[in-house]
Amino acid sequence: MKTLSIDDQTHKRLTSTMIDMMHGRRRDVNYDDVINELIDVYQDSFRLSGENTGG
């Protein structure tokens, strides 16, 4: 498995988000879960902004 390297600030932000998600969901969450959730939120907001343009 190939590992990717991220800078310290990004790692801290992901960890903080992961902790928030664990408290909200009351279950264990890993970095994959955090990244996938962030992608889902981004894609949803992108879709919604496209719908609002009247295209």
All heavy atoms as atom14 arrays in JSON, in Angstrom:
{
  "sequence": "MKTLSIDDQTHKRLTSTMIDMMHGRRRDVNYDDVINELIDVYQDSFRLSGENTGG",
  "atom14_mask": [
    [1, 1, 1, 1, 1, 1, 1, 1, 0, 0, 0, 0, 0, 0],
    [1, 1, 1, 1, 1, 1, 1, 1, 1, 0, 0, 0, 0, 0],
    [1, 1, 1, 1, 1, 1, 1, 0, 0, 0, 0, 0, 0, 0],
    [1, 1, 1, 1, 1, 1, 1, 1, 0, 0, 0, 0, 0, 0],
    [1, 1, 1, 1, 1, 1, 0, 0, 0, 0, 0, 0, 0, 0],
    [1, 1, 1, 1, 1, 1, 1, 1, 0, 0, 0, 0, 0, 0],
    [1, 1, 1, 1, 1, 1, 1, 1, 0, 0, 0, 0, 0, 0],
    [1, 1, 1, 1, 1, 1, 1, 1, 0, 0, 0, 0, 0, 0],
    [1, 1, 1, 1, 1, 1, 1, 1, 1, 0, 0, 0, 0, 0],
    [1, 1, 1, 1, 1, 1, 1, 0, 0, 0, 0, 0, 0, 0],
    [1, 1, 1, 1, 1, 1, 1, 1, 1, 1, 0, 0, 0, 0],
    [1, 1, 1, 1, 1, 1, 1, 1, 1, 0, 0, 0, 0, 0],
    [1, 1, 1, 1, 1, 1, 1, 1, 1, 1, 1, 0, 0, 0],
    [1, 1, 1, 1, 1, 1, 1, 1, 0, 0, 0, 0, 0, 0],
    [1, 1, 1, 1, 1, 1, 1, 0, 0, 0, 0, 0, 0, 0],
    [1, 1, 1, 1, 1, 1, 0, 0, 0, 0, 0, 0, 0, 0],
    [1, 1, 1, 1, 1, 1, 1, 0, 0, 0, 0, 0, 0, 0],
    [1, 1, 1, 1, 1, 1, 1, 1, 0, 0, 0, 0, 0, 0],
    [1, 1, 1, 1, 1, 1, 1, 1, 0, 0, 0, 0, 0, 0],
    [1, 1, 1, 1, 1, 1, 1, 1, 0, 0, 0, 0, 0, 0],
    [1, 1, 1, 1, 1, 1, 1, 1, 0, 0, 0, 0, 0, 0],
    [1, 1, 1, 1, 1, 1, 1, 1, 0, 0, 0, 0, 0, 0],
    [1, 1, 1, 1, 1, 1, 1, 1, 1, 1, 0, 0, 0, 0],
    [1, 1, 1, 1, 0, 0, 0, 0, 0, 0, 0, 0, 0, 0],
    [1, 1, 1, 1, 1, 1, 1, 1, 1, 1, 1, 0, 0, 0],
    [1, 1, 1, 1, 1, 1, 1, 1, 1, 1, 1, 0, 0, 0],
    [1, 1, 1, 1, 1, 1, 1, 1, 1, 1, 1, 0, 0, 0],
    [1, 1, 1, 1, 1, 1, 1, 1, 0, 0, 0, 0, 0, 0],
    [1, 1, 1, 1, 1, 1, 1, 0, 0, 0, 0, 0, 0, 0],
    [1, 1, 1, 1, 1, 1, 1, 1, 0, 0, 0, 0, 0, 0],
    [1, 1, 1, 1, 1, 1, 1, 1, 1, 1, 1, 1, 0, 0],
    [1, 1, 1, 1, 1, 1, 1, 1, 0, 0, 0, 0, 0, 0],
    [1, 1, 1, 1, 1, 1, 1, 1, 0, 0, 0, 0, 0, 0],
    [1, 1, 1, 1, 1, 1, 1, 0, 0, 0, 0, 0, 0, 0],
    [1, 1, 1, 1, 1, 1, 1, 1, 0, 0, 0, 0, 0, 0],
    [1, 1, 1, 1, 1, 1, 1, 1, 0, 0, 0, 0, 0, 0],
    [1, 1, 1, 1, 1, 1, 1, 1, 1, 0, 0, 0, 0, 0],
    [1, 1, 1, 1, 1, 1, 1, 1, 0, 0, 0, 0, 0, 0],
    [1, 1, 1, 1, 1, 1, 1, 1, 0, 0, 0, 0, 0, 0],
    [1, 1, 1, 1, 1, 1, 1, 1, 0, 0, 0, 0, 0, 0],
    [1, 1, 1, 1, 1, 1, 1, 0, 0, 0, 0, 0, 0, 0],
    [1, 1, 1, 1, 1, 1, 1, 1, 1, 1, 1, 1, 0, 0],
    [1, 1, 1, 1, 1, 1, 1, 1, 1, 0, 0, 0, 0, 0],
    [1, 1, 1, 1, 1, 1, 1, 1, 0, 0, 0, 0, 0, 0],
    [1, 1, 1, 1, 1, 1, 0, 0, 0, 0, 0, 0, 0, 0],
    [1, 1, 1, 1, 1, 1, 1, 1, 1, 1, 1, 0, 0, 0],
    [1, 1, 1, 1, 1, 1, 1, 1, 1, 1, 1, 0, 0, 0],
    [1, 1, 1, 1, 1, 1, 1, 1, 0, 0, 0, 0, 0, 0],
    [1, 1, 1, 1, 1, 1, 0, 0, 0, 0, 0, 0, 0, 0],
    [1, 1, 1, 1, 0, 0, 0, 0, 0, 0, 0, 0, 0, 0],
    [1, 1, 1, 1, 1, 1, 1, 1, 1, 0, 0, 0, 0, 0],
    [1, 1, 1, 1, 1, 1, 1, 1, 0, 0, 0, 0, 0, 0],
    [1, 1, 1, 1, 1, 1, 1, 0, 0, 0, 0, 0, 0, 0],
    [1, 1, 1, 1, 0, 0, 0, 0, 0, 0, 0, 0, 0, 0],
    [1, 1, 1, 1, 0, 0, 0, 0, 0, 0, 0, 0, 0, 0]
  ],
  "atom14_positions": [
    [[0.84, -1.18, 0.0], [0.0, 0.0, 0.0], [0.89, 1.24, 0.0], [1.82, 1.35, 0.77], [-0.89, -0.01, 1.24], [-1.83, 1.15, 1.3], [-3.04, 0.9, 2.63], [-2.9, 2.45, 3.42], [0.0, 0.0, 0.0], [0.0, 0.0, 0.0], [0.0, 0.0, 0.0], [0.0, 0.0, 0.0], [0.0, 0.0, 0.0], [0.0, 0.0, 0.0]],
    [[0.58, 2.17, -0.86], [1.36, 3.4, -0.97], [0.85, 4.41, 0.06], [-0.34, 4.6, 0.23], [1.19, 3.97, -2.38], [2.02, 5.18, -2.64], [1.83, 5.65, -4.07], [2.68, 6.88, -4.31], [2.53, 7.36, -5.67], [0.0, 0.0, 0.0], [0.0, 0.0, 0.0], [0.0, 0.0, 0.0], [0.0, 0.0, 0.0], [0.0, 0.0, 0.0]],
    [[1.77, 5.03, 0.77], [1.37, 6.03, 1.74], [1.66, 7.41, 1.2], [2.65, 7.62, 0.49], [2.11, 5.86, 3.09], [3.51, 5.93, 2.86], [1.75, 4.53, 3.73], [0.0, 0.0, 0.0], [0.0, 0.0, 0.0], [0.0, 0.0, 0.0], [0.0, 0.0, 0.0], [0.0, 0.0, 0.0], [0.0, 0.0, 0.0], [0.0, 0.0, 0.0]],
    [[0.79, 8.34, 1.51], [0.96, 9.72, 1.08], [1.38, 10.56, 2.26], [1.02, 10.28, 3.4], [-0.35, 10.26, 0.5], [-0.92, 9.52, -0.7], [-2.27, 10.09, -1.07], [0.04, 9.61, -1.87], [0.0, 0.0, 0.0], [0.0, 0.0, 0.0], [0.0, 0.0, 0.0], [0.0, 0.0, 0.0], [0.0, 0.0, 0.0], [0.0, 0.0, 0.0]],
    [[2.09, 11.59, 1.98], [2.54, 12.47, 3.06], [1.77, 13.79, 2.97], [1.54, 14.31, 1.88], [4.04, 12.65, 2.91], [4.44, 13.94, 3.08], [0.0, 0.0, 0.0], [0.0, 0.0, 0.0], [0.0, 0.0, 0.0], [0.0, 0.0, 0.0], [0.0, 0.0, 0.0], [0.0, 0.0, 0.0], [0.0, 0.0, 0.0], [0.0, 0.0, 0.0]],
    [[1.32, 14.28, 4.12], [0.65, 15.58, 4.18], [1.37, 16.45, 5.2], [2.05, 15.94, 6.09], [-0.85, 15.43, 4.54], [-1.02, 14.74, 5.88], [-1.6, 14.72, 3.45], [-2.44, 14.71, 6.38], [0.0, 0.0, 0.0], [0.0, 0.0, 0.0], [0.0, 0.0, 0.0], [0.0, 0.0, 0.0], [0.0, 0.0, 0.0], [0.0, 0.0, 0.0]],
    [[1.21, 17.75, 5.06], [1.92, 18.63, 5.99], [1.26, 18.59, 7.37], [0.14, 18.12, 7.54], [2.04, 20.05, 5.44], [0.72, 20.77, 5.3], [-0.13, 20.68, 6.21], [0.53, 21.45, 4.29], [0.0, 0.0, 0.0], [0.0, 0.0, 0.0], [0.0, 0.0, 0.0], [0.0, 0.0, 0.0], [0.0, 0.0, 0.0], [0.0, 0.0, 0.0]],
    [[1.98, 19.08, 8.35], [1.52, 19.02, 9.74], [0.2, 19.75, 9.97], [-0.66, 19.27, 10.69], [2.59, 19.58, 10.69], [3.78, 18.66, 10.84], [3.65, 17.45, 10.55], [4.84, 19.15, 11.27], [0.0, 0.0, 0.0], [0.0, 0.0, 0.0], [0.0, 0.0, 0.0], [0.0, 0.0, 0.0], [0.0, 0.0, 0.0], [0.0, 0.0, 0.0]],
    [[0.05, 20.91, 9.36], [-1.18, 21.7, 9.55], [-2.39, 20.94, 9.01], [-3.44, 20.89, 9.66], [-1.04, 23.06, 8.86], [-2.25, 23.96, 9.05], [-2.47, 24.36, 10.51], [-1.54, 24.38, 11.31], [-3.69, 24.68, 10.84], [0.0, 0.0, 0.0], [0.0, 0.0, 0.0], [0.0, 0.0, 0.0], [0.0, 0.0, 0.0], [0.0, 0.0, 0.0]],
    [[-2.26, 20.33, 7.85], [-3.35, 19.55, 7.27], [-3.67, 18.35, 8.15], [-4.84, 18.04, 8.39], [-2.99, 19.09, 5.84], [-2.72, 20.25, 5.05], [-4.11, 18.28, 5.21], [0.0, 0.0, 0.0], [0.0, 0.0, 0.0], [0.0, 0.0, 0.0], [0.0, 0.0, 0.0], [0.0, 0.0, 0.0], [0.0, 0.0, 0.0], [0.0, 0.0, 0.0]],
    [[-2.65, 17.7, 8.65], [-2.84, 16.55, 9.54], [-3.59, 16.96, 10.8], [-4.52, 16.27, 11.23], [-1.49, 15.93, 9.9], [-1.61, 14.71, 10.73], [-1.5, 14.73, 12.09], [-1.87, 13.42, 10.38], [-1.67, 13.52, 12.56], [-1.9, 12.7, 11.55], [0.0, 0.0, 0.0], [0.0, 0.0, 0.0], [0.0, 0.0, 0.0], [0.0, 0.0, 0.0]],
    [[-3.23, 18.09, 11.37], [-3.9, 18.58, 12.58], [-5.37, 18.88, 12.29], [-6.25, 18.56, 13.1], [-3.21, 19.83, 13.12], [-1.87, 19.54, 13.75], [-1.19, 20.82, 14.19], [0.22, 20.53, 14.69], [0.95, 21.76, 15.02], [0.0, 0.0, 0.0], [0.0, 0.0, 0.0], [0.0, 0.0, 0.0], [0.0, 0.0, 0.0], [0.0, 0.0, 0.0]],
    [[-5.65, 19.48, 11.15], [-7.03, 19.81, 10.8], [-7.85, 18.56, 10.56], [-9.01, 18.47, 10.97], [-7.05, 20.73, 9.58], [-6.45, 22.1, 9.88], [-6.42, 22.98, 8.68], [-7.79, 23.43, 8.39], [-8.14, 23.99, 7.24], [-7.27, 24.17, 6.29], [-9.39, 24.37, 7.05], [0.0, 0.0, 0.0], [0.0, 0.0, 0.0], [0.0, 0.0, 0.0]],
    [[-7.27, 17.57, 9.87], [-7.98, 16.3, 9.65], [-8.25, 15.59, 10.97], [-9.34, 15.05, 11.18], [-7.17, 15.39, 8.73], [-7.26, 15.66, 7.24], [-6.25, 14.79, 6.49], [-8.65, 15.42, 6.72], [0.0, 0.0, 0.0], [0.0, 0.0, 0.0], [0.0, 0.0, 0.0], [0.0, 0.0, 0.0], [0.0, 0.0, 0.0], [0.0, 0.0, 0.0]],
    [[-7.27, 15.6, 11.85], [-7.44, 14.96, 13.15], [-8.53, 15.65, 13.96], [-9.38, 14.99, 14.57], [-6.11, 14.96, 13.93], [-5.12, 14.26, 13.16], [-6.27, 14.31, 15.29], [0.0, 0.0, 0.0], [0.0, 0.0, 0.0], [0.0, 0.0, 0.0], [0.0, 0.0, 0.0], [0.0, 0.0, 0.0], [0.0, 0.0, 0.0], [0.0, 0.0, 0.0]],
    [[-8.55, 16.96, 13.93], [-9.58, 17.72, 14.64], [-10.97, 17.4, 14.09], [-11.92, 17.18, 14.84], [-9.29, 19.21, 14.52], [-10.33, 19.97, 15.09], [0.0, 0.0, 0.0], [0.0, 0.0, 0.0], [0.0, 0.0, 0.0], [0.0, 0.0, 0.0], [0.0, 0.0, 0.0], [0.0, 0.0, 0.0], [0.0, 0.0, 0.0], [0.0, 0.0, 0.0]],
    [[-11.08, 17.34, 12.77], [-12.35, 17.0, 12.14], [-12.76, 15.58, 12.49], [-13.93, 15.3, 12.78], [-12.25, 17.16, 10.61], [-11.88, 18.51, 10.32], [-13.55, 16.83, 9.92], [0.0, 0.0, 0.0], [0.0, 0.0, 0.0], [0.0, 0.0, 0.0], [0.0, 0.0, 0.0], [0.0, 0.0, 0.0], [0.0, 0.0, 0.0], [0.0, 0.0, 0.0]],
    [[-11.8, 14.66, 12.51], [-12.08, 13.27, 12.85], [-12.6, 13.16, 14.29], [-13.58, 12.45, 14.55], [-10.82, 12.41, 12.69], [-11.04, 10.94, 12.96], [-9.64, 9.89, 12.52], [-8.4, 10.45, 13.68], [0.0, 0.0, 0.0], [0.0, 0.0, 0.0], [0.0, 0.0, 0.0], [0.0, 0.0, 0.0], [0.0, 0.0, 0.0], [0.0, 0.0, 0.0]],
    [[-12.0, 13.89, 15.21], [-12.45, 13.87, 16.61], [-13.88, 14.42, 16.71], [-14.72, 13.85, 17.41], [-11.46, 14.65, 17.49], [-10.14, 13.89, 17.59], [-12.05, 14.91, 18.88], [-9.0, 14.68, 18.18], [0.0, 0.0, 0.0], [0.0, 0.0, 0.0], [0.0, 0.0, 0.0], [0.0, 0.0, 0.0], [0.0, 0.0, 0.0], [0.0, 0.0, 0.0]],
    [[-14.16, 15.51, 16.0], [-15.52, 16.06, 15.99], [-16.52, 15.04, 15.46], [-17.62, 14.9, 16.0], [-15.58, 17.34, 15.14], [-14.88, 18.51, 15.78], [-14.55, 18.44, 16.99], [-14.64, 19.51, 15.08], [0.0, 0.0, 0.0], [0.0, 0.0, 0.0], [0.0, 0.0, 0.0], [0.0, 0.0, 0.0], [0.0, 0.0, 0.0], [0.0, 0.0, 0.0]],
    [[-16.16, 14.35, 14.38], [-17.05, 13.35, 13.8], [-17.28, 12.2, 14.76], [-18.41, 11.7, 14.89], [-16.48, 12.83, 12.47], [-16.57, 13.82, 11.33], [-15.73, 13.25, 9.84], [-16.75, 11.86, 9.36], [0.0, 0.0, 0.0], [0.0, 0.0, 0.0], [0.0, 0.0, 0.0], [0.0, 0.0, 0.0], [0.0, 0.0, 0.0], [0.0, 0.0, 0.0]],
    [[-16.24, 11.77, 15.48], [-16.38, 10.67, 16.43], [-17.34, 11.06, 17.55], [-18.18, 10.26, 17.97], [-15.03, 10.28, 17.02], [-14.23, 9.38, 16.12], [-12.82, 8.64, 16.95], [-11.55, 9.84, 16.61], [0.0, 0.0, 0.0], [0.0, 0.0, 0.0], [0.0, 0.0, 0.0], [0.0, 0.0, 0.0], [0.0, 0.0, 0.0], [0.0, 0.0, 0.0]],
    [[-17.23, 12.28, 18.03], [-18.13, 12.73, 19.1], [-19.56, 12.82, 18.6], [-20.5, 12.44, 19.3], [-17.68, 14.08, 19.65], [-16.46, 13.99, 20.52], [-16.45, 13.35, 21.73], [-15.21, 14.46, 20.32], [-15.25, 13.41, 22.25], [-14.46, 14.09, 21.42], [0.0, 0.0, 0.0], [0.0, 0.0, 0.0], [0.0, 0.0, 0.0], [0.0, 0.0, 0.0]],
    [[-19.75, 13.33, 17.39], [-21.08, 13.48, 16.83], [-21.75, 12.15, 16.51], [-22.95, 12.0, 16.68], [0.0, 0.0, 0.0], [0.0, 0.0, 0.0], [0.0, 0.0, 0.0], [0.0, 0.0, 0.0], [0.0, 0.0, 0.0], [0.0, 0.0, 0.0], [0.0, 0.0, 0.0], [0.0, 0.0, 0.0], [0.0, 0.0, 0.0], [0.0, 0.0, 0.0]],
    [[-20.97, 11.2, 16.06], [-21.53, 9.9, 15.65], [-21.43, 8.85, 16.73], [-21.98, 7.76, 16.6], [-20.82, 9.41, 14.4], [-21.06, 10.32, 13.22], [-20.32, 9.86, 12.02], [-20.54, 10.8, 10.92], [-20.14, 10.62, 9.69], [-19.47, 9.54, 9.39], [-20.38, 11.52, 8.77], [0.0, 0.0, 0.0], [0.0, 0.0, 0.0], [0.0, 0.0, 0.0]],
    [[-20.66, 9.14, 17.76], [-20.45, 8.23, 18.88], [-19.95, 6.86, 18.42], [-20.4, 5.81, 18.86], [-21.72, 8.06, 19.7], [-22.24, 9.38, 20.26], [-23.04, 9.19, 21.51], [-23.75, 10.36, 21.96], [-23.2, 11.46, 22.45], [-21.91, 11.57, 22.51], [-23.94, 12.47, 22.87], [0.0, 0.0, 0.0], [0.0, 0.0, 0.0], [0.0, 0.0, 0.0]],
    [[-19.0, 6.9, 17.47], [-18.35, 5.67, 17.01], [-16.97, 6.02, 16.48], [-16.67, 7.19, 16.24], [-19.17, 4.96, 15.93], [-19.26, 5.74, 14.62], [-20.0, 4.91, 13.56], [-20.09, 5.61, 12.3], [-19.18, 5.59, 11.34], [-18.09, 4.88, 11.48], [-19.36, 6.27, 10.23], [0.0, 0.0, 0.0], [0.0, 0.0, 0.0], [0.0, 0.0, 0.0]],
    [[-16.15, 5.01, 16.29], [-14.81, 5.24, 15.76], [-14.88, 5.68, 14.3], [-15.69, 5.18, 13.52], [-13.97, 3.98, 15.84], [-13.52, 3.68, 17.27], [-13.55, 4.6, 18.11], [-13.16, 2.54, 17.54], [0.0, 0.0, 0.0], [0.0, 0.0, 0.0], [0.0, 0.0, 0.0], [0.0, 0.0, 0.0], [0.0, 0.0, 0.0], [0.0, 0.0, 0.0]],
    [[-14.04, 6.61, 13.96], [-13.93, 7.13, 12.6], [-12.45, 7.13, 12.25], [-11.61, 7.41, 13.09], [-14.49, 8.58, 12.53], [-14.31, 9.18, 11.17], [-15.96, 8.61, 12.92], [0.0, 0.0, 0.0], [0.0, 0.0, 0.0], [0.0, 0.0, 0.0], [0.0, 0.0, 0.0], [0.0, 0.0, 0.0], [0.0, 0.0, 0.0], [0.0, 0.0, 0.0]],
    [[-12.13, 6.8, 11.0], [-10.73, 6.85, 10.59], [-10.54, 7.96, 9.54], [-11.49, 8.6, 9.13], [-10.25, 5.48, 10.09], [-11.02, 5.01, 8.87], [-11.43, 5.79, 8.03], [-11.21, 3.7, 8.78], [0.0, 0.0, 0.0], [0.0, 0.0, 0.0], [0.0, 0.0, 0.0], [0.0, 0.0, 0.0], [0.0, 0.0, 0.0], [0.0, 0.0, 0.0]],
    [[-9.3, 8.15, 9.13], [-9.01, 9.23, 8.19], [-9.72, 9.02, 6.85], [-10.14, 9.99, 6.21], [-7.5, 9.37, 7.97], [-6.81, 9.99, 9.15], [-6.0, 9.23, 9.98], [-6.97, 11.34, 9.45], [-5.37, 9.8, 11.09], [-6.35, 11.91, 10.55], [-5.56, 11.13, 11.36], [-4.94, 11.7, 12.44], [0.0, 0.0, 0.0], [0.0, 0.0, 0.0]],
    [[-9.89, 7.78, 6.42], [-10.65, 7.52, 5.19], [-12.07, 8.04, 5.31], [-12.6, 8.65, 4.38], [-10.68, 6.02, 4.88], [-9.34, 5.48, 4.41], [-8.52, 6.27, 3.89], [-9.12, 4.27, 4.56], [0.0, 0.0, 0.0], [0.0, 0.0, 0.0], [0.0, 0.0, 0.0], [0.0, 0.0, 0.0], [0.0, 0.0, 0.0], [0.0, 0.0, 0.0]],
    [[-12.7, 7.8, 6.47], [-14.07, 8.29, 6.69], [-14.11, 9.82, 6.61], [-15.03, 10.38, 6.02], [-14.58, 7.86, 8.07], [-14.72, 6.36, 8.21], [-15.0, 5.67, 7.2], [-14.54, 5.87, 9.34], [0.0, 0.0, 0.0], [0.0, 0.0, 0.0], [0.0, 0.0, 0.0], [0.0, 0.0, 0.0], [0.0, 0.0, 0.0], [0.0, 0.0, 0.0]],
    [[-13.13, 10.47, 7.22], [-13.09, 11.94, 7.23], [-12.94, 12.47, 5.82], [-13.68, 13.36, 5.38], [-11.94, 12.47, 8.12], [-11.83, 13.99, 8.02], [-12.13, 12.05, 9.56], [0.0, 0.0, 0.0], [0.0, 0.0, 0.0], [0.0, 0.0, 0.0], [0.0, 0.0, 0.0], [0.0, 0.0, 0.0], [0.0, 0.0, 0.0], [0.0, 0.0, 0.0]],
    [[-11.99, 11.92, 5.08], [-11.75, 12.39, 3.72], [-12.96, 12.15, 2.83], [-13.37, 13.03, 2.06], [-10.47, 11.74, 3.15], [-9.25, 12.27, 3.91], [-10.34, 11.99, 1.65], [-7.97, 11.5, 3.65], [0.0, 0.0, 0.0], [0.0, 0.0, 0.0], [0.0, 0.0, 0.0], [0.0, 0.0, 0.0], [0.0, 0.0, 0.0], [0.0, 0.0, 0.0]],
    [[-13.58, 10.98, 2.95], [-14.77, 10.7, 2.14], [-15.93, 11.63, 2.49], [-16.66, 12.09, 1.61], [-15.18, 9.23, 2.29], [-14.28, 8.33, 1.5], [-13.91, 8.63, 0.37], [-13.89, 7.22, 2.09], [0.0, 0.0, 0.0], [0.0, 0.0, 0.0], [0.0, 0.0, 0.0], [0.0, 0.0, 0.0], [0.0, 0.0, 0.0], [0.0, 0.0, 0.0]],
    [[-16.09, 11.93, 3.77], [-17.14, 12.86, 4.19], [-16.88, 14.26, 3.62], [-17.8, 14.93, 3.14], [-17.2, 12.92, 5.72], [-18.27, 13.83, 6.25], [-19.68, 13.28, 6.13], [-19.83, 12.06, 5.92], [-20.63, 14.07, 6.24], [0.0, 0.0, 0.0], [0.0, 0.0, 0.0], [0.0, 0.0, 0.0], [0.0, 0.0, 0.0], [0.0, 0.0, 0.0]],
    [[-15.63, 14.7, 3.67], [-15.28, 16.01, 3.11], [-15.55, 16.06, 1.61], [-16.06, 17.05, 1.09], [-13.82, 16.35, 3.4], [-13.48, 16.61, 4.86], [-11.96, 16.69, 5.04], [-14.14, 17.87, 5.36], [0.0, 0.0, 0.0], [0.0, 0.0, 0.0], [0.0, 0.0, 0.0], [0.0, 0.0, 0.0], [0.0, 0.0, 0.0], [0.0, 0.0, 0.0]],
    [[-15.22, 14.98, 0.91], [-15.5, 14.91, -0.53], [-16.99, 14.96, -0.78], [-17.46, 15.68, -1.67], [-14.87, 13.64, -1.14], [-13.34, 13.76, -1.12], [-15.38, 13.41, -2.56], [-12.62, 12.45, -1.42], [0.0, 0.0, 0.0], [0.0, 0.0, 0.0], [0.0, 0.0, 0.0], [0.0, 0.0, 0.0], [0.0, 0.0, 0.0], [0.0, 0.0, 0.0]],
    [[-17.78, 14.22, 0.0], [-19.23, 14.23, -0.17], [-19.81, 15.62, 0.03], [-20.65, 16.09, -0.75], [-19.9, 13.27, 0.82], [-19.66, 11.8, 0.5], [-19.2, 11.5, -0.63], [-19.91, 10.97, 1.39], [0.0, 0.0, 0.0], [0.0, 0.0, 0.0], [0.0, 0.0, 0.0], [0.0, 0.0, 0.0], [0.0, 0.0, 0.0], [0.0, 0.0, 0.0]],
    [[-19.37, 16.31, 1.08], [-19.86, 17.66, 1.36], [-19.48, 18.61, 0.23], [-20.29, 19.41, -0.24], [-19.33, 18.17, 2.72], [-19.6, 19.65, 2.9], [-19.93, 17.37, 3.85], [0.0, 0.0, 0.0], [0.0, 0.0, 0.0], [0.0, 0.0, 0.0], [0.0, 0.0, 0.0], [0.0, 0.0, 0.0], [0.0, 0.0, 0.0], [0.0, 0.0, 0.0]],
    [[-18.25, 18.5, -0.25], [-17.81, 19.34, -1.36], [-18.66, 19.09, -2.61], [-19.14, 20.02, -3.24], [-16.33, 19.08, -1.67], [-15.89, 19.76, -2.94], [-15.61, 21.11, -2.95], [-15.81, 19.05, -4.13], [-15.24, 21.75, -4.12], [-15.44, 19.67, -5.31], [-15.15, 21.02, -5.3], [-14.8, 21.64, -6.47], [0.0, 0.0, 0.0], [0.0, 0.0, 0.0]],
    [[-18.85, 17.81, -2.95], [-19.62, 17.49, -4.14], [-21.07, 17.95, -4.01], [-21.66, 18.45, -4.98], [-19.55, 15.99, -4.44], [-18.18, 15.58, -4.93], [-18.06, 14.08, -5.14], [-18.76, 13.28, -4.51], [-17.14, 13.69, -6.0], [0.0, 0.0, 0.0], [0.0, 0.0, 0.0], [0.0, 0.0, 0.0], [0.0, 0.0, 0.0], [0.0, 0.0, 0.0]],
    [[-21.66, 17.79, -2.83], [-23.03, 18.25, -2.61], [-23.13, 19.77, -2.77], [-24.05, 20.28, -3.39], [-23.54, 17.85, -1.23], [-23.82, 16.36, -1.12], [-23.86, 15.67, -2.17], [-23.97, 15.87, 0.01], [0.0, 0.0, 0.0], [0.0, 0.0, 0.0], [0.0, 0.0, 0.0], [0.0, 0.0, 0.0], [0.0, 0.0, 0.0], [0.0, 0.0, 0.0]],
    [[-22.19, 20.49, -2.19], [-22.23, 21.96, -2.3], [-21.99, 22.4, -3.74], [-22.58, 23.37, -4.21], [-21.23, 22.62, -1.35], [-19.91, 22.39, -1.77], [0.0, 0.0, 0.0], [0.0, 0.0, 0.0], [0.0, 0.0, 0.0], [0.0, 0.0, 0.0], [0.0, 0.0, 0.0], [0.0, 0.0, 0.0], [0.0, 0.0, 0.0], [0.0, 0.0, 0.0]],
    [[-21.13, 21.68, -4.45], [-20.86, 22.0, -5.85], [-22.11, 21.78, -6.7], [-22.47, 22.6, -7.53], [-19.7, 21.14, -6.36], [-19.22, 21.5, -7.72], [-18.46, 22.65, -7.93], [-19.53, 20.71, -8.81], [-18.01, 22.98, -9.19], [-19.09, 21.04, -10.08], [-18.33, 22.18, -10.28], [0.0, 0.0, 0.0], [0.0, 0.0, 0.0], [0.0, 0.0, 0.0]],
    [[-22.8, 20.66, -6.44], [-24.05, 20.36, -7.15], [-25.11, 21.43, -6.87], [-25.8, 21.89, -7.77], [-24.58, 19.0, -6.73], [-24.5, 17.98, -7.81], [-25.09, 16.64, -7.38], [-23.98, 15.71, -7.21], [-23.59, 15.19, -6.06], [-24.24, 15.43, -4.97], [-22.56, 14.38, -6.01], [0.0, 0.0, 0.0], [0.0, 0.0, 0.0], [0.0, 0.0, 0.0]],
    [[-25.25, 21.8, -5.6], [-26.24, 22.81, -5.22], [-25.92, 24.16, -5.84], [-26.82, 24.86, -6.3], [-26.33, 22.94, -3.7], [-26.98, 21.78, -2.97], [-26.88, 21.99, -1.46], [-28.43, 21.63, -3.39], [0.0, 0.0, 0.0], [0.0, 0.0, 0.0], [0.0, 0.0, 0.0], [0.0, 0.0, 0.0], [0.0, 0.0, 0.0], [0.0, 0.0, 0.0]],
    [[-24.66, 24.54, -5.88], [-24.3, 25.83, -6.47], [-24.58, 25.81, -7.97], [-24.95, 26.81, -8.55], [-22.84, 26.18, -6.2], [-21.96, 25.33, -6.89], [0.0, 0.0, 0.0], [0.0, 0.0, 0.0], [0.0, 0.0, 0.0], [0.0, 0.0, 0.0], [0.0, 0.0, 0.0], [0.0, 0.0, 0.0], [0.0, 0.0, 0.0], [0.0, 0.0, 0.0]],
    [[-24.43, 24.66, -8.62], [-24.74, 24.54, -10.04], [-26.23, 24.65, -10.3], [-26.65, 25.2, -11.31], [0.0, 0.0, 0.0], [0.0, 0.0, 0.0], [0.0, 0.0, 0.0], [0.0, 0.0, 0.0], [0.0, 0.0, 0.0], [0.0, 0.0, 0.0], [0.0, 0.0, 0.0], [0.0, 0.0, 0.0], [0.0, 0.0, 0.0], [0.0, 0.0, 0.0]],
    [[-27.05, 24.15, -9.37], [-28.49, 24.24, -9.52], [-28.97, 25.67, -9.34], [-29.97, 26.08, -9.93], [-29.18, 23.34, -8.5], [-28.97, 21.86, -8.77], [-29.55, 20.99, -7.66], [-30.17, 21.54, -6.73], [-29.37, 19.77, -7.73], [0.0, 0.0, 0.0], [0.0, 0.0, 0.0], [0.0, 0.0, 0.0], [0.0, 0.0, 0.0], [0.0, 0.0, 0.0]],
    [[-28.28, 26.44, -8.54], [-28.67, 27.81, -8.25], [-28.29, 28.81, -9.34], [-28.69, 29.95, -9.29], [-28.1, 28.27, -6.91], [-28.71, 27.5, -5.75], [-29.84, 27.04, -5.83], [-27.96, 27.36, -4.67], [0.0, 0.0, 0.0], [0.0, 0.0, 0.0], [0.0, 0.0, 0.0], [0.0, 0.0, 0.0], [0.0, 0.0, 0.0], [0.0, 0.0, 0.0]],
    [[-27.5, 28.37, -10.32], [-27.06, 29.29, -11.37], [-28.11, 29.45, -12.45], [-27.98, 30.32, -13.3], [-25.73, 28.84, -11.99], [-25.92, 27.54, -12.57], [-24.61, 28.82, -10.97], [0.0, 0.0, 0.0], [0.0, 0.0, 0.0], [0.0, 0.0, 0.0], [0.0, 0.0, 0.0], [0.0, 0.0, 0.0], [0.0, 0.0, 0.0], [0.0, 0.0, 0.0]],
    [[-29.12, 28.61, -12.43], [-30.21, 28.75, -13.4], [-29.86, 28.21, -14.78], [-30.49, 28.54, -15.76], [0.0, 0.0, 0.0], [0.0, 0.0, 0.0], [0.0, 0.0, 0.0], [0.0, 0.0, 0.0], [0.0, 0.0, 0.0], [0.0, 0.0, 0.0], [0.0, 0.0, 0.0], [0.0, 0.0, 0.0], [0.0, 0.0, 0.0], [0.0, 0.0, 0.0]],
    [[-28.81, 27.39, -14.86], [-28.33, 26.85, -16.13], [-29.16, 25.8, -16.66], [-29.84, 25.56, -17.5], [0.0, 0.0, 0.0], [0.0, 0.0, 0.0], [0.0, 0.0, 0.0], [0.0, 0.0, 0.0], [0.0, 0.0, 0.0], [0.0, 0.0, 0.0], [0.0, 0.0, 0.0], [0.0, 0.0, 0.0], [0.0, 0.0, 0.0], [0.0, 0.0, 0.0]]
  ]
}
